[in-house]
Amino acid sequence: MYGQWNLSLLPLLSSLSLSLSLSLLLSLSLSLSEVIVPSQPVVSLVGEDVILPCHLDPVMNAFDMTVEWARPDLNPRFIWLASRGRTSVFIDELEKGNISLKLSKVKVSDEGGYKCFLPALSKTSTVQLVVGKRTCFYDYLINVHAAVVDLLSTSLFQVNISHSLFNDVIIKINSKYKQYLLLFQIISLWSLLPVLPVLPVLLVLMLLSVL
């Protein structure tokens, strides 16, 4: 009787042992996972959409986890309440451990530290967001840059023309196109500084250099 009772417990003991092993593995996995964010601040301009990167390392399925994004200096401190529908996460990426936050139509008041906290891991990391104001000169650079790209994309610069003089001009312009485009992009990085509007001068120099 004792032997039969002992044998009847084997399936139950085996199940309990398996559950305990899985529980220990899950606990170990949770303890090893870290909440990873950039070491440098994330920079955005007013009105843009920005992503505050955050992921689990090693990769872990975060789909069923509670993810809390908060700013301690705000009231309410939870981002989805304070930002009034301007926040979202990447649902399809949660299974891959991507718990990044997307903040739409950035405002000056959005600047600050954003804490990403997972209660299941009892771990948190902070992302710093720096917000820069748009300037008239920045918008001017963008408009001129777009106009130049549009000009150099027209058929005049793309279609082969039989006239030898025009062919020489086209070849020279195409060879310098990327150089000047890169220069425009570099100047755009200075949009937040009080620099002079030198792009018209650059355009004149470009035309003179190819004629």
Secondary structure, 3 states (H helix, E strand, C coil): CHHHHHHHCHHHHHHHHHHHHHHHHHHHHHHHCEEECCCCCEEEECCCCEEECCEEECCCCCCCCCCEEECCCCCCCEHHHHCCCCEEECHHHHHHCECCEEECCCCHHHCEEEEEEECCCCEEEEEEEEEECCCHHHHHHHHHHHHHHHHHCCHHHHCCCCCHHHHHHHHHHHHHHHHHHHHHHHHHCCCCCCCCCCHHHHHHHHHHHHC
